[in-house]
Amino acid sequence: MSDDPQAAPLFAEFSPPTAEEWLEATIASLKGKPIEKLTHHSYEGIAIEPLLSREATAEFADTTPGQFPYRRGTKATVNAEQPWLIAQQLAGPNPQQLNEQLRHDLAQGQTAVSWVPEFDFTAADVRTIFNGVDLGQIPLFVPYLPGLPLLAQLAAARPDDLAALRGGLLHDPVAWLAGMGSQPLDALYDQTAVLTRWAIDHAPNLHTVAVMPVIYHEAGANAVQEIGLLLATAVHHMRELQQRGLSVDEIGERITAVFSLGSDFFMEIAKLRAARSTWAQMMAAFGGSESAHKLTIHAQTSASSKSPLDPYVNMLRATTEAFAAALGGADSIEIAPFDMPQRPSTDFSRRIARNVHHILQDEVNLARLLDPAGGAYAVEHLTDELAQRGWAYFQEIEAAGGIVAVLQAGTVQAQIATTAAARQKDLATRKTVMVGTNLYANLAETPLPQPEAEPVLLTRKEEKPDPKPALTALANAAPDAQVSLAIAAAQAGATLAQLRETLVGKGENVEVMALRPFHPAAPFATLRRWANQYTEDQGHRPQIFLANMGPLRQHKARADFSRSFFEVGGFELLDSDGFASPAAAAQAALESGAQAVVICSSDDTYPEIVPPLVQSIKSQQPDTAVILAGYPKEQIEAHKAAGIDAFIHLGADCLALNQWLQARLSA
């Protein structure tokens, strides 16, 4: 190549391969297998193809960052000084200890607060919690709870901070109905309208409405369902709040969407991008202005993707999910501590979670990029598929009467349950891997130590006004007087629960079938608890003898597979060298004392060795479970007739077979 700096770049000397040439090379590498074997379908029904070309995503090449429909983000220029907000959850019953935790974490780089307050908190507790914290500089996100009661306590505790409040009091009446099963929707929308109208005049940077696909995600929903439910819920919010006198822009500018990010990396990136573009189209249809077209997204790492088993692996899962949230353009991200499934978070687990943000922002430099995933063929393709399918699902919901109607009919719950069941089946059969849970189980792990109980800090009781008169006045107040009277009740010592009950407790409830939280690792944790209890009772783990037949090359692969398969259930696998005869293998199995035996060899040898080996074992110990490693289809009936109780193989139900064996040993 020429040394002339004006010479053409290196790659100019090569002819770029065409899509057809890539396809030919791929087919050649498969050695005769059809390329369709490399295509699989996601839970969203999207065909994930092995090859995508520029032509497949050419229509998105000119999409501009910061411009409608905001596929590539809502910002037109990079401001590395204002990256996504680093949110951490503040949770616990002791206000003084919460304040100490919050101030410590803020000093270590946290830039926003996610807080789910206790229902018995008063304004005095709120004042203690945020003592020394500038709420004008630190955005506050409070999901789930109706916002007006908390606003009243904030106003009573920190009146000077109200105008500068940032973040959001993020209540979604519809999602809360889906999660809880019963809510007074009309009363909740009345309060949301009052709160929003107040914020327009007094807290211009505070969001007061939420759309929370997180509720559906944590029940097992797929990305198409999340986007469709996002749009259907937003439309319901718009209609209800417009009826209460708010305009499209007044509503749209104060909505935050709360998403959970799961383990499907590229799908989750595309989910946020598709959510923004479909949102912009929906708000444009409502006649909203540019500011209402831009969706604010608060992302959090998924709870359903975490496992109480081998919990340090949760660090890696959360890192991947946060990475996806950042690439997808979330405005604020909350990373749950890795020990969340086992215990209250510690300083260490919160620090690890917080530092993932810092690595992504300051070392990976994601904050210096407008749309890091933009132009990636796979991401652009998935974004388009999700946008189209999510919009179609939204239209289905609207055609069926809207989001509340389909929740009352149980349609959404059934659809999400079907998706969750498919996810659980794939985990049970190990088509989907959860490291440390259904594969690569760590039997040497010990539960995380529980933090020592912190002393309850007693405070001197002071004479307080009786909140009952103020609550009575609030209960009878006209809408335009509710905020001031709610603040007066908070000043008089009313708890969050009392304020909520007074404001919305008398509303007529809408009833639906509540969504069930999806915890796919839970059945595997149950397996491990059984094995641990067995170990405690018997003095050793439940044991399985590996009857390895023949030389190492003949049995090793299946012996290793068997070990991995049953360690998921907490079993100890008693290994052996390859036996030369069924009689020797049977004798060793019986002498081991194990209550189960797995025969490991090749399909060719099984017809000769299985019948005598099984007969020798069961003639002396009839209750011994004998399992065959492999599934030679033409031999199955003969092996069952010989006494084989079960078969383990790729695609076998690992969860069900471990449950079966544990039940057999317990009988």
NULONU-509134 format. One record per residue (C-alpha): residue in one letter; z, y, x. Coordinates in steps of 0.05 Angstrom, whole numbers, padded with zeros to 5 digits, always signed. Example, Ala and Ser with C-alpha at 12.3 -4.5 7.8 and 13.67 -1.06 7.14 Angstrom:
2
A+00156-00090+00246;S+00143-00021+00273;
***
This chain:
667
M+00000+00000+00000;S-00016+00070+00025;D+00039+00114+00057;D+00008+00174+00023;P+00061+00202-00025;Q+00005+00222-00072;A-00019+00150-00076;A-00013+00112-00142;P+00053+00077-00157;L+00061+00004-00138;F+00051-00023-00208;A-00015+00013-00214;E-00044-00039-00166;F-00031-00095-00217;S-00062-00107-00284;P-00008-00110-00338;P-00009-00176-00375;T-00028-00175-00448;A+00014-00203-00504;E-00034-00261-00508;E-00025-00277-00434;W+00051-00276-00443;L+00044-00324-00501;E-00001-00371-00462;A+00049-00372-00404;T+00106-00386-00451;I+00070-00443-00486;A+00053-00473-00418;S+00126-00472-00397;L+00145-00511-00459;K+00103-00571-00436;G+00073-00587-00503;K+00129-00566-00549;P+00109-00517-00604;I+00131-00445-00592;E+00161-00445-00662;K+00218-00486-00633;L+00241-00422-00598;T+00246-00383-00663;H+00311-00385-00702;H+00335-00350-00765;S+00395-00304-00767;Y+00446-00301-00823;E+00406-00242-00849;G+00345-00287-00857;I+00308-00253-00801;A+00263-00295-00756;I+00286-00283-00685;E+00222-00294-00645;P+00219-00309-00571;L+00167-00256-00555;L+00156-00186-00581;S+00104-00136-00557;R+00095-00061-00555;E+00046-00069-00612;A+00100-00100-00657;T+00143-00037-00652;A+00089+00015-00639;E+00103+00053-00703;F+00173+00071-00677;A+00151+00095-00609;D+00148+00168-00629;T+00215+00169-00665;T+00252+00230-00637;P+00327+00232-00623;G+00364+00280-00668;Q+00310+00283-00721;F+00302+00252-00789;P+00311+00194-00804;Y+00360+00192-00746;R+00342+00121-00725;R+00354+00144-00653;G+00418+00182-00667;T+00438+00248-00696;K+00440+00287-00630;A+00379+00320-00601;T+00408+00331-00532;V+00458+00296-00488;N+00527+00326-00480;A+00564+00281-00431;E+00626+00323-00440;Q+00631+00301-00513;P+00621+00226-00514;W+00644+00181-00571;L+00717+00189-00589;I+00765+00137-00560;A+00807+00116-00619;Q+00868+00070-00617;Q+00909+00046-00675;L+00979+00071-00684;A+01020+00022-00725;G+01094+00007-00734;P+01155+00027-00775;N+01194+00069-00725;P+01170+00142-00722;Q+01204+00158-00656;Q+01175+00098-00621;L+01106+00113-00650;N+01111+00183-00622;E+01128+00157-00553;Q+01070+00107-00556;L+01021+00160-00580;R+01039+00211-00528;H+01035+00159-00473;D+00967+00134-00495;L+00939+00204-00504;A+00959+00219-00432;Q+00920+00157-00410;G+00854+00177-00441;Q+00857+00164-00515;T+00821+00219-00552;A+00830+00202-00626;V+00883+00168-00669;S+00872+00113-00719;W+00934+00108-00762;V+00954+00064-00821;P+01022+00093-00842;E+01079+00056-00874;F+01088+00069-00948;D+01160+00090-00940;F+01143+00146-00891;T+01164+00216-00910;A+01141+00284-00883;A+01200+00282-00836;D+01173+00216-00807;V+01104+00247-00800;R+01133+00307-00764;T+01168+00260-00715;I+01107+00217-00703;F+01062+00276-00685;N+01115+00317-00649;G+01082+00347-00587;V+01012+00326-00609;D+00959+00379-00623;L+00925+00354-00686;G+00875+00409-00679;Q+00850+00377-00615;I+00862+00303-00629;P+00822+00277-00689;L+00861+00234-00738;F+00830+00176-00775;V+00870+00146-00832;P+00830+00090-00865;Y+00843+00054-00931;L+00898+00097-00963;P+00883+00152-01015;G+00880+00216-00975;L+00917+00266-01019;P+00987+00236-01010;L+00979+00237-00934;L+00950+00307-00934;A+01012+00330-00972;Q+01057+00300-00919;L+01016+00329-00862;A+01018+00397-00896;A+01093+00393-00905;A+01104+00369-00834;R+01052+00410-00796;P+01029+00468-00839;D+01002+00507-00780;D+00953+00451-00762;L+00918+00444-00829;A+00858+00489-00817;A+00843+00456-00751;L+00849+00383-00775;R+00793+00338-00751;G+00775+00266-00764;G+00782+00238-00834;L+00827+00215-00890;L+00781+00157-00902;H+00790+00125-00970;D+00736+00084-01003;P+00757+00068-01074;V+00703+00015-01084;A+00716-00022-01019;W+00790-00019-01032;L+00777-00049-01101;A+00736-00105-01069;G+00791-00119-01019;M+00851-00114-01065;G+00821-00138-01131;S+00851-00083-01174;Q+00848-00007-01168;P+00849+00054-01215;L+00780+00078-01197;D+00776+00139-01242;A+00843+00164-01217;L+00824+00152-01145;Y+00759+00191-01153;D+00798+00247-01187;Q+00842+00253-01126;T+00784+00247-01078;A+00750+00305-01113;V+00813+00348-01110;L+00823+00331-01036;T+00750+00345-01019;R+00750+00412-01056;W+00813+00432-01019;A+00784+00412-00951;I+00721+00453-00963;D+00765+00515-00967;H+00821+00498-00919;A+00801+00444-00869;P+00726+00451-00855;N+00724+00396-00802;L+00762+00342-00841;H+00724+00286-00875;T+00754+00264-00941;V+00709+00207-00965;A+00694+00139-00933;V+00643+00084-00942;M+00673+00022-00912;P+00627-00037-00898;V+00684-00061-00854;I+00716-00092-00916;Y+00655-00135-00927;H+00644-00152-00854;E+00714-00179-00847;A+00701-00224-00907;G+00640-00254-00872;A+00582-00211-00895;N+00518-00205-00854;A+00486-00140-00831;V+00437-00136-00889;Q+00494-00142-00939;E+00534-00089-00902;I+00477-00039-00903;G+00460-00053-00976;L+00533-00046-00996;L+00539+00018-00955;L+00483+00050-00994;A+00505+00023-01062;T+00576+00048-01051;A+00552+00116-01027;V+00509+00124-01089;H+00569+00107-01132;H+00611+00158-01094;M+00558+00211-01104;R+00552+00200-01178;E+00628+00199-01190;L+00641+00261-01148;Q+00582+00300-01176;Q+00611+00288-01245;R+00674+00321-01219;G+00638+00384-01198;L+00619+00372-01125;S+00549+00381-01098;V+00508+00332-01058;D+00519+00370-00993;E+00593+00379-01005;I+00600+00304-01013;G+00550+00280-00960;E+00577+00325-00905;R+00647+00296-00913;I+00632+00222-00912;T+00648+00175-00854;A+00622+00104-00852;V+00670+00053-00822;F+00636-00008-00792;S+00662-00070-00757;L+00621-00095-00699;G+00616-00171-00690;S+00591-00217-00636;D+00516-00216-00650;F+00501-00163-00598;F+00431-00140-00614;M+00440-00147-00689;E+00501-00102-00687;I+00464-00048-00647;A+00408-00050-00697;K+00457-00048-00755;L+00483+00021-00737;R+00413+00048-00724;A+00387+00020-00790;A+00448+00047-00827;R+00433+00117-00803;S+00359+00115-00822;T+00370+00085-00891;W+00427+00134-00903;A+00382+00193-00886;Q+00329+00168-00935;M+00380+00159-00990;M+00410+00228-00981;A+00341+00258-00979;A+00327+00225-01046;F+00390+00259-01073;G+00363+00326-01049;G+00414+00335-00994;S+00404+00383-00937;E+00396+00364-00864;S+00471+00363-00851;A+00481+00313-00907;H+00427+00268-00878;K+00468+00255-00815;L+00516+00196-00822;T+00581+00198-00783;I+00600+00128-00760;H+00669+00103-00740;A+00662+00034-00708;Q+00716-00017-00694;T+00715-00084-00661;S+00716-00142-00710;A+00780-00178-00728;S+00743-00239-00754;S+00710-00252-00687;K+00777-00258-00651;S+00818-00321-00639;P+00891-00334-00628;L+00869-00389-00580;D+00857-00371-00507;P+00869-00298-00528;Y+00848-00266-00462;V+00776-00284-00481;N+00784-00233-00537;M+00779-00180-00482;L+00708-00202-00469;R+00690-00205-00542;A+00717-00135-00554;T+00680-00108-00494;T+00613-00136-00520;E+00626-00108-00589;A+00645-00039-00563;F+00583-00040-00519;A+00541-00053-00581;A+00576+00004-00618;A+00562+00052-00561;L+00489+00031-00556;G+00483+00037-00631;G+00507+00109-00629;A+00576+00107-00661;D+00612+00174-00663;S+00681+00143-00652;I+00700+00072-00631;E+00765+00034-00639;I+00775-00027-00595;A+00830-00073-00619;P+00877-00100-00565;F+00862-00172-00545;D+00930-00198-00567;M+00920-00174-00639;P+00917-00245-00669;Q+00982-00267-00636;R+01030-00208-00632;P+01040-00133-00637;S+01002-00098-00583;T+01035-00081-00517;D+01026-00025-00467;F+00983-00073-00426;S+00937-00095-00483;R+00927-00024-00507;R+00912-00001-00436;I+00859-00056-00427;A+00827-00037-00493;R+00828+00037-00475;N+00799+00026-00407;V+00738-00010-00435;H+00719+00057-00465;H+00727+00091-00398;I+00685+00039-00362;L+00629+00046-00413;Q+00631+00122-00411;D+00647+00137-00339;E+00622+00077-00299;V+00565+00051-00342;N+00547+00124-00360;L+00528+00108-00431;A+00552+00178-00452;R+00494+00207-00413;L+00441+00173-00455;L+00417+00194-00524;D+00392+00127-00548;P+00402+00073-00496;A+00371+00018-00539;G+00311+00060-00561;G+00244+00028-00546;A+00272-00042-00534;Y+00224-00085-00574;A+00278-00132-00600;V+00324-00076-00621;E+00269-00036-00654;H+00244-00098-00691;L+00314-00116-00716;T+00327-00044-00736;D+00265-00043-00779;E+00280-00111-00810;L+00351-00091-00827;A+00330-00025-00856;Q+00278-00057-00901;R+00321-00115-00923;G+00384-00072-00931;W+00346-00023-00974;A+00318-00081-01016;Y+00389-00109-01026;F+00413-00040-01046;Q+00358-00037-01098;E+00379-00105-01125;I+00450-00080-01133;E+00426-00017-01169;A+00381-00058-01215;A+00441-00101-01233;G+00482-00040-01255;G+00510-00014-01190;I+00564-00034-01141;V+00623-00037-01189;A+00583-00079-01239;V+00563-00131-01187;L+00634-00134-01161;Q+00660-00146-01231;A+00607-00200-01241;G+00629-00233-01175;T+00558-00231-01148;V+00574-00196-01083;Q+00635-00240-01071;A+00593-00303-01080;Q+00538-00278-01034;I+00588-00260-00980;A+00624-00327-00989;T+00558-00363-00978;T+00546-00325-00913;A+00618-00339-00890;A+00610-00413-00906;A+00547-00416-00864;R+00583-00382-00806;Q+00642-00430-00812;K+00595-00491-00814;D+00559-00468-00751;L+00626-00459-00716;A+00650-00528-00740;T+00587-00561-00713;R+00587-00518-00650;K+00519-00490-00665;T+00557-00425-00655;V+00606-00424-00596;M+00673-00390-00594;V+00697-00401-00523;G+00767-00429-00518;T+00767-00446-00592;N+00712-00495-00608;L+00688-00505-00537;Y+00722-00504-00468;A+00791-00510-00499;N+00848-00494-00452;L+00903-00544-00466;A+00946-00514-00411;E+00952-00447-00445;T+01019-00422-00470;P+01029-00373-00527;L+01032-00300-00506;P+01104-00278-00498;Q+01127-00237-00557;P+01150-00167-00538;E+01225-00156-00542;A+01247-00126-00606;E+01254-00051-00596;P+01320-00022-00618;V+01320+00013-00684;L+01334+00086-00671;L+01385+00110-00721;T+01382+00182-00743;R+01436+00224-00775;K+01424+00229-00849;E+01416+00299-00873;E+01423+00327-00943;K+01354+00329-00973;P+01327+00357-01038;D+01317+00306-01093;P+01241+00293-01097;K+01244+00270-01169;P+01237+00339-01201;A+01179+00356-01155;L+01146+00289-01170;T+01154+00302-01245;A+01120+00369-01238;L+01064+00337-01198;A+01054+00283-01250;N+01041+00337-01303;A+01000+00384-01259;A+00929+00407-01272;P+00879+00387-01218;D+00877+00457-01187;A+00952+00455-01177;Q+00959+00384-01151;V+00953+00399-01076;S+01007+00453-01076;L+01054+00410-01119;A+01041+00348-01077;I+01060+00388-01015;A+01124+00412-01051;A+01141+00339-01068;A+01130+00319-00995;Q+01175+00376-00972;A+01227+00349-01020;G+01225+00281-00985;A+01177+00241-01027;T+01149+00179-00993;L+01076+00161-00988;A+01087+00107-01040;Q+01120+00156-01089;L+01064+00207-01080;R+01010+00154-01090;E+01044+00126-01152;T+01052+00195-01182;L+00980+00215-01169;V+00942+00152-01186;G+00993+00100-01210;K+00982+00112-01284;G+00907+00105-01280;E+00872+00047-01314;N+00857-00009-01265;V+00789-00040-01255;E+00795-00114-01241;V+00750-00156-01196;M+00757-00220-01155;A+00784-00198-01088;L+00746-00215-01025;R+00778-00266-00980;P+00788-00247-00907;F+00746-00290-00861;H+00782-00319-00801;P+00735-00372-00773;A+00781-00390-00715;A+00839-00406-00762;P+00822-00480-00775;F+00818-00493-00700;A+00884-00459-00689;T+00913-00506-00742;L+00886-00565-00702;R+00920-00540-00639;R+00986-00527-00675;W+00986-00599-00700;A+00974-00625-00630;N+01029-00582-00602;Q+01078-00606-00654;Y+01058-00678-00640;T+01071-00666-00566;E+01139-00638-00581;D+01157-00697-00625;Q+01128-00753-00582;G+01137-00725-00512;H+01062-00728-00496;R+00997-00704-00526;P+00959-00746-00576;Q+00916-00790-00532;I+00846-00818-00534;F+00822-00872-00485;L+00752-00864-00456;A+00721-00933-00452;N+00667-00915-00401;M+00618-00972-00393;G+00573-00984-00333;P+00560-00940-00272;L+00575-00866-00270;R+00504-00844-00286;Q+00506-00887-00349;H+00569-00859-00380;K+00588-00792-00348;A+00548-00745-00393;R+00578-00775-00456;A+00648-00779-00427;D+00646-00705-00410;F+00620-00690-00480;S+00675-00731-00511;R+00728-00695-00471;S+00702-00627-00492;F+00695-00650-00565;F+00766-00675-00574;E+00803-00625-00530;V+00786-00577-00586;G+00836-00616-00627;G+00889-00616-00573;F+00878-00688-00552;E+00889-00714-00482;L+00830-00756-00458;L+00851-00815-00415;D+00793-00825-00367;S+00770-00889-00334;D+00720-00915-00284;G+00660-00951-00312;F+00679-01020-00336;A+00636-01080-00321;S+00651-01118-00385;P+00674-01104-00456;A+00735-01149-00445;A+00759-01107-00386;A+00749-01043-00425;A+00786-01070-00486;Q+00845-01093-00444;A+00851-01025-00410;A+00846-00989-00476;L+00901-01031-00507;E+00946-01023-00447;S+00938-00947-00448;G+00976-00942-00514;A+00924-00893-00541;Q+00913-00896-00616;A+00839-00879-00610;V+00782-00902-00564;V+00715-00870-00550;I+00660-00916-00523;C+00615-00880-00474;S+00551-00911-00449;S+00476-00910-00462;D+00440-00926-00527;D+00405-00984-00493;T+00470-01019-00476;Y+00507-01006-00542;P+00479-01066-00581;E+00506-01113-00528;I+00574-01081-00513;V+00598-01050-00579;P+00611-01112-00622;P+00654-01151-00571;L+00690-01088-00549;V+00708-01066-00619;Q+00728-01136-00640;S+00774-01144-00580;I+00810-01079-00595;K+00816-01086-00671;S+00836-01159-00670;Q+00899-01138-00633;Q+00909-01066-00659;P+00872-01060-00725;D+00894-00987-00736;T+00861-00962-00672;A+00805-00913-00686;V+00742-00932-00648;I+00690-00878-00639;L+00621-00882-00609;A+00593-00826-00565;G+00521-00817-00589;Y+00482-00827-00652;P+00427-00880-00642;K+00397-00876-00712;E+00367-00946-00714;Q+00434-00977-00693;I+00482-00939-00739;E+00490-00990-00794;A+00500-01047-00744;H+00554-01007-00707;K+00589-00990-00772;A+00589-01064-00790;A+00618-01080-00722;G+00677-01033-00737;I+00658-00965-00708;D+00696-00913-00747;A+00659-00849-00727;F+00603-00822-00684;I+00605-00759-00641;H+00541-00724-00619;L+00507-00657-00614;G+00509-00627-00684;A+00568-00669-00707;D+00623-00633-00745;C+00674-00623-00689;L+00725-00592-00735;A+00721-00646-00789;L+00723-00703-00739;N+00784-00675-00704;Q+00817-00664-00772;W+00801-00735-00791;L+00829-00764-00728;Q+00893-00722-00732;A+00903-00745-00804;R+00893-00817-00783;L+00945-00811-00728;S+00993-00778-00777;A+00987-00833-00829;
***
